[in-house]
Amino acid sequence: MTAASADLHRAFVAAFVPYVEEAVAQRSLGDVAGLSDAVELGRRWLDGALRDLLSREPGAQRRSPLELFQEALRFPTEALQAAAVAAGERDPVAAVALPGDVYDLAPASSRVLGEEAWRAHVAWGIAKAEVVAGARPAEPAPDGAGARPVVGLVSADLMDRSKVEPIVRAAGLGFEVWRNPGAVSAGLDRGSPVVVLVDLTHPGADDAIRSAASRGVKVVAFGPHVDDIAMARARSLGAADAIARSRFFRALPGLLPRLA
């Protein structure tokens, strides 16, 4: 485990109990029997899950530390449900992103875990990006050099395609879907797309961002609004912008170039 990983592990585990206690108090969820034990179970689970994740090579880390923190909240959530504690009305976007978080305990960002946890999270994300990227992206090519009016989408989600393609076609641009690293390389080799759109939940997202950005292609990444470190990592790898999925499809028309 690297120094950045060790710092992140320590900060996230230390933040868990205080965060949950404050979240429960803010939501006036009451004094529930067994809740303290459930919170401690969550902390222990998070400790082991983070240790396992952060001991892996960066390319094999398929989940983010914040996702694990959120998952660990299932223990106090189950204790609250067992005590028949009523859940309040939820934000529709958050309900779609985290359907099991019925009491809205999950943090939307590592910022709310405290300064130490947030700084450790950002430092870890930057360190991981540097390892995955291996080198800084090359300088962008001059406008129009070798470019053709094609937008590439790196995503395995058919719903993404159904939403993105009509917007791209309406802008008068060509459209290609790249579902794996080979397809990304082939698409970039055929010519410089004007924009590459990358779903940050795709297993090859980091490599796709790095590959496209290194060729001077504009990259726009999109992903869960709860994963701010993935957004920071995408920018570190060379993405021109990183946007929460909840805003991405509405913002897409303005992100595409206008043809003369």
Secondary structure, 3 states (H helix, E strand, C coil): CCHHHHHHHHHHHHHHHHHHHHHHHHCCCCCCCCHHHHHHHHHHHHHHHHHHHHCCCHHHCCCCHHHHHHHHCHHHHHHHHHCCCCCCCCCHHHHHHCCCCCCCCCCCCHHHHCHHHHHHHHHHHHHHHHHHHCCCCCCCCCCCCCEEEEEEEECCCHHHHHHHHHHHHHCCCEEEEECCHHHHHHHHHHCEEEEEEEECCCCCHHHHHHHHHHCCCEEEEEECCCCHHHHHHHHHHCCCEEEEHHHHHHHHHHHCCCCC
